[in-house]
Amino acid sequence: EVQLVESGGGLVQPGGSLRLSCAASGFMFSRHVMSWGRQAPGKGLEWVSTINSGGSTTSYADSVRGRFTISRDNAKNTLYLQMNSLKPDDTAVYYCANSVGNRGQGTQVTVSS
């Protein structure tokens, strides 16, 4: 059974940082392109970032480029998203997903003073 379990969300002040993790199991993690997406209240799902299977190539939405960093540890079957300089507009439920569309339940990130 494919499982993707996000963690690391929480409440943070503007300008703060969080590191999200996504623990993967039930599929060959190291062979999959992995992505992060987010859904803000009342809005649709937004793509945030993608990383290739080996971790050498990354891409970011314009809204997060320069502030967020995606990475992975294939030995630990874990995907990460380091989020710095957080803004209130980053408030959303953050999801990880593999290349065939499986995704986790999400972790809530709230940026507020």
PyRosetta script that sets phi, psi and omega in degrees:
from pyrosetta import init, pose_from_sequence

init()
pose = pose_from_sequence("EVQLVESGGGLVQPGGSLRLSCAASGFMFSRHVMSWGRQAPGKGLEWVSTINSGGSTTSYADSVRGRFTISRDNAKNTLYLQMNSLKPDDTAVYYCANSVGNRGQGTQVTVSS")
pose.set_psi(1, 128.5)
pose.set_omega(1, 177.2)
pose.set_phi(2, -70.9)
pose.set_psi(2, 130.1)
pose.set_omega(2, 175.2)
pose.set_phi(3, -133.5)
pose.set_psi(3, 134.2)
pose.set_omega(3, 173.3)
pose.set_phi(4, -130.2)
pose.set_psi(4, 118.5)
pose.set_omega(4, -175.0)
pose.set_phi(5, -122.5)
pose.set_psi(5, 110.4)
pose.set_omega(5, 179.4)
pose.set_phi(6, -86.2)
pose.set_psi(6, 149.1)
pose.set_omega(6, 176.1)
pose.set_phi(7, -153.7)
pose.set_psi(7, 168.6)
pose.set_omega(7, 175.9)
pose.set_phi(8, 103.0)
pose.set_psi(8, -4.0)
pose.set_omega(8, 178.1)
pose.set_phi(9, -72.3)
pose.set_psi(9, 174.2)
pose.set_omega(9, 178.7)
pose.set_phi(10, 163.3)
pose.set_psi(10, -167.3)
pose.set_omega(10, 178.3)
pose.set_phi(11, -98.9)
pose.set_psi(11, 129.3)
pose.set_omega(11, -178.8)
pose.set_phi(12, -140.9)
pose.set_psi(12, 149.5)
pose.set_omega(12, 177.7)
pose.set_phi(13, -77.7)
pose.set_psi(13, 154.2)
pose.set_omega(13, 174.7)
pose.set_phi(14, -53.3)
pose.set_psi(14, 137.3)
pose.set_omega(14, -176.0)
pose.set_phi(15, 90.3)
pose.set_psi(15, -10.0)
pose.set_omega(15, -178.1)
pose.set_phi(16, -82.0)
pose.set_psi(16, -176.2)
pose.set_omega(16, -176.8)
pose.set_phi(17, -132.5)
pose.set_psi(17, 152.9)
pose.set_omega(17, 172.2)
pose.set_phi(18, -144.6)
pose.set_psi(18, 152.8)
pose.set_omega(18, 173.5)
pose.set_phi(19, -122.1)
pose.set_psi(19, 116.1)
pose.set_omega(19, 177.1)
pose.set_phi(20, -91.1)
pose.set_psi(20, 148.2)
pose.set_omega(20, 175.4)
pose.set_phi(21, -126.1)
pose.set_psi(21, 152.8)
pose.set_omega(21, 176.2)
pose.set_phi(22, -136.4)
pose.set_psi(22, 109.1)
pose.set_omega(22, 179.4)
pose.set_phi(23, -89.3)
pose.set_psi(23, 124.9)
pose.set_omega(23, -175.2)
pose.set_phi(24, -111.0)
pose.set_psi(24, 145.2)
pose.set_omega(24, 175.2)
pose.set_phi(25, -156.0)
pose.set_psi(25, 161.0)
pose.set_omega(25, 176.7)
pose.set_phi(26, 86.9)
pose.set_psi(26, 4.2)
pose.set_omega(26, 176.2)
pose.set_phi(27, -156.2)
pose.set_psi(27, 168.3)
pose.set_omega(27, -177.6)
pose.set_phi(28, -79.4)
pose.set_psi(28, 83.7)
pose.set_omega(28, -175.0)
pose.set_phi(29, -51.5)
pose.set_psi(29, -44.1)
pose.set_omega(29, -173.3)
pose.set_phi(30, -67.2)
pose.set_psi(30, -11.0)
pose.set_omega(30, -179.6)
pose.set_phi(31, -100.9)
pose.set_psi(31, -2.3)
pose.set_omega(31, -174.6)
pose.set_phi(32, -105.5)
pose.set_psi(32, 136.3)
pose.set_omega(32, 160.7)
pose.set_phi(33, -65.3)
pose.set_psi(33, 136.6)
pose.set_omega(33, -178.1)
pose.set_phi(34, -123.5)
pose.set_psi(34, 150.7)
pose.set_omega(34, -177.1)
pose.set_phi(35, -138.7)
pose.set_psi(35, 159.0)
pose.set_omega(35, 167.9)
pose.set_phi(36, -114.5)
pose.set_psi(36, 140.4)
pose.set_omega(36, 172.7)
pose.set_phi(37, -134.2)
pose.set_psi(37, 171.0)
pose.set_omega(37, 178.3)
pose.set_phi(38, -148.5)
pose.set_psi(38, 156.0)
pose.set_omega(38, 177.5)
pose.set_phi(39, -134.5)
pose.set_psi(39, 113.9)
pose.set_omega(39, 178.0)
pose.set_phi(40, -83.1)
pose.set_psi(40, 158.9)
pose.set_omega(40, -179.4)
pose.set_phi(41, -55.1)
pose.set_psi(41, 127.0)
pose.set_omega(41, 177.0)
pose.set_phi(42, 76.0)
pose.set_psi(42, 7.2)
pose.set_omega(42, -178.0)
pose.set_phi(43, -123.1)
pose.set_psi(43, 167.7)
pose.set_omega(43, 178.8)
pose.set_phi(44, -80.9)
pose.set_psi(44, 175.3)
pose.set_omega(44, 179.5)
pose.set_phi(45, -70.5)
pose.set_psi(45, 133.1)
pose.set_omega(45, -178.6)
pose.set_phi(46, -118.4)
pose.set_psi(46, 130.0)
pose.set_omega(46, 174.7)
pose.set_phi(47, -70.6)
pose.set_psi(47, 138.1)
pose.set_omega(47, -179.0)
pose.set_phi(48, -112.2)
pose.set_psi(48, -51.0)
pose.set_omega(48, -173.5)
pose.set_phi(49, -163.3)
pose.set_psi(49, 154.3)
pose.set_omega(49, 178.3)
pose.set_phi(50, -138.0)
pose.set_psi(50, 147.5)
pose.set_omega(50, 177.0)
pose.set_phi(51, -133.9)
pose.set_psi(51, 141.5)
pose.set_omega(51, -179.3)
pose.set_phi(52, -76.4)
pose.set_psi(52, 175.1)
pose.set_omega(52, -171.2)
pose.set_phi(53, -62.8)
pose.set_psi(53, -35.4)
pose.set_omega(53, -179.2)
pose.set_phi(54, -87.6)
pose.set_psi(54, -10.3)
pose.set_omega(54, 178.3)
pose.set_phi(55, 88.2)
pose.set_psi(55, 5.8)
pose.set_omega(55, -174.5)
pose.set_phi(56, -89.6)
pose.set_psi(56, -17.3)
pose.set_omega(56, -177.3)
pose.set_phi(57, -126.6)
pose.set_psi(57, 130.1)
pose.set_omega(57, -179.4)
pose.set_phi(58, -131.3)
pose.set_psi(58, 157.2)
pose.set_omega(58, 174.6)
pose.set_phi(59, -145.0)
pose.set_psi(59, 153.6)
pose.set_omega(59, -173.6)
pose.set_phi(60, -139.4)
pose.set_psi(60, 149.3)
pose.set_omega(60, 168.9)
pose.set_phi(61, -66.8)
pose.set_psi(61, 149.6)
pose.set_omega(61, -179.7)
pose.set_phi(62, -57.4)
pose.set_psi(62, -31.9)
pose.set_omega(62, -175.2)
pose.set_phi(63, -69.1)
pose.set_psi(63, -17.6)
pose.set_omega(63, -177.1)
pose.set_phi(64, -121.9)
pose.set_psi(64, -9.5)
pose.set_omega(64, -176.3)
pose.set_phi(65, -59.2)
pose.set_psi(65, 133.4)
pose.set_omega(65, -178.9)
pose.set_phi(66, 91.0)
pose.set_psi(66, -14.3)
pose.set_omega(66, 179.4)
pose.set_phi(67, -114.6)
pose.set_psi(67, -33.5)
pose.set_omega(67, -178.1)
pose.set_phi(68, -107.8)
pose.set_psi(68, 148.7)
pose.set_omega(68, 175.8)
pose.set_phi(69, -134.0)
pose.set_psi(69, 123.3)
pose.set_omega(69, 176.5)
pose.set_phi(70, -94.2)
pose.set_psi(70, 143.6)
pose.set_omega(70, 177.2)
pose.set_phi(71, -154.4)
pose.set_psi(71, 171.1)
pose.set_omega(71, 179.5)
pose.set_phi(72, -149.6)
pose.set_psi(72, 155.2)
pose.set_omega(72, 173.3)
pose.set_phi(73, -125.4)
pose.set_psi(73, 99.7)
pose.set_omega(73, -176.3)
pose.set_phi(74, -68.1)
pose.set_psi(74, -25.6)
pose.set_omega(74, 176.9)
pose.set_phi(75, -68.7)
pose.set_psi(75, -27.4)
pose.set_omega(75, -179.5)
pose.set_phi(76, -105.0)
pose.set_psi(76, 2.3)
pose.set_omega(76, -178.4)
pose.set_phi(77, 52.9)
pose.set_psi(77, 44.5)
pose.set_omega(77, -175.0)
pose.set_phi(78, -132.6)
pose.set_psi(78, 137.0)
pose.set_omega(78, 176.1)
pose.set_phi(79, -108.7)
pose.set_psi(79, 146.1)
pose.set_omega(79, -178.2)
pose.set_phi(80, -128.3)
pose.set_psi(80, 157.2)
pose.set_omega(80, 169.1)
pose.set_phi(81, -140.5)
pose.set_psi(81, 109.0)
pose.set_omega(81, 174.9)
pose.set_phi(82, -87.6)
pose.set_psi(82, 122.6)
pose.set_omega(82, -176.7)
pose.set_phi(83, -117.8)
pose.set_psi(83, 116.9)
pose.set_omega(83, 179.0)
pose.set_phi(84, -116.9)
pose.set_psi(84, 164.8)
pose.set_omega(84, 178.2)
pose.set_phi(85, 49.4)
pose.set_psi(85, 47.4)
pose.set_omega(85, -175.3)
pose.set_phi(86, -64.9)
pose.set_psi(86, 145.7)
pose.set_omega(86, -179.2)
pose.set_phi(87, -121.2)
pose.set_psi(87, 157.9)
pose.set_omega(87, 176.9)
pose.set_phi(88, -55.6)
pose.set_psi(88, -32.1)
pose.set_omega(88, 179.0)
pose.set_phi(89, -67.3)
pose.set_psi(89, -12.5)
pose.set_omega(89, 176.5)
pose.set_phi(90, -81.7)
pose.set_psi(90, -6.1)
pose.set_omega(90, 178.3)
pose.set_phi(91, -60.7)
pose.set_psi(91, 123.1)
pose.set_omega(91, -175.9)
pose.set_phi(92, -177.6)
pose.set_psi(92, 170.1)
pose.set_omega(92, 165.6)
pose.set_phi(93, -89.7)
pose.set_psi(93, 127.5)
pose.set_omega(93, -176.8)
pose.set_phi(94, -103.2)
pose.set_psi(94, 132.7)
pose.set_omega(94, -178.5)
pose.set_phi(95, -121.7)
pose.set_psi(95, 147.6)
pose.set_omega(95, 166.8)
pose.set_phi(96, -106.3)
pose.set_psi(96, 154.4)
pose.set_omega(96, -178.1)
pose.set_phi(97, -148.3)
pose.set_psi(97, 148.6)
pose.set_omega(97, 175.4)
pose.set_phi(98, -95.3)
pose.set_psi(98, -175.9)
pose.set_omega(98, -171.1)
pose.set_phi(99, -78.0)
pose.set_psi(99, -4.9)
pose.set_omega(99, 175.9)
pose.set_phi(100, -110.5)
pose.set_psi(100, 12.1)
pose.set_omega(100, 171.9)
pose.set_phi(101, 93.4)
pose.set_psi(101, 0.9)
pose.set_omega(101, 173.2)
pose.set_phi(102, -68.6)
pose.set_psi(102, 140.5)
pose.set_omega(102, 177.5)
pose.set_phi(103, -144.5)
pose.set_psi(103, 161.9)
pose.set_omega(103, -178.0)
pose.set_phi(104, -86.3)
pose.set_psi(104, -170.2)
pose.set_omega(104, -179.2)
pose.set_phi(105, -83.1)
pose.set_psi(105, -16.2)
pose.set_omega(105, 176.5)
pose.set_phi(106, 94.9)
pose.set_psi(106, 160.5)
pose.set_omega(106, 175.6)
pose.set_phi(107, -133.4)
pose.set_psi(107, 135.2)
pose.set_omega(107, -174.8)
pose.set_phi(108, -81.4)
pose.set_psi(108, 130.7)
pose.set_omega(108, 172.0)
pose.set_phi(109, -118.4)
pose.set_psi(109, 123.8)
pose.set_omega(109, 178.6)
pose.set_phi(110, -123.1)
pose.set_psi(110, 122.7)
pose.set_omega(110, 179.5)
pose.set_phi(111, -111.2)
pose.set_psi(111, 109.6)
pose.set_omega(111, -174.8)
pose.set_phi(112, -158.2)
pose.set_psi(112, 148.5)
pose.set_omega(112, 175.3)
pose.set_phi(113, -93.8)
pose.dump_pdb("model.pdb")
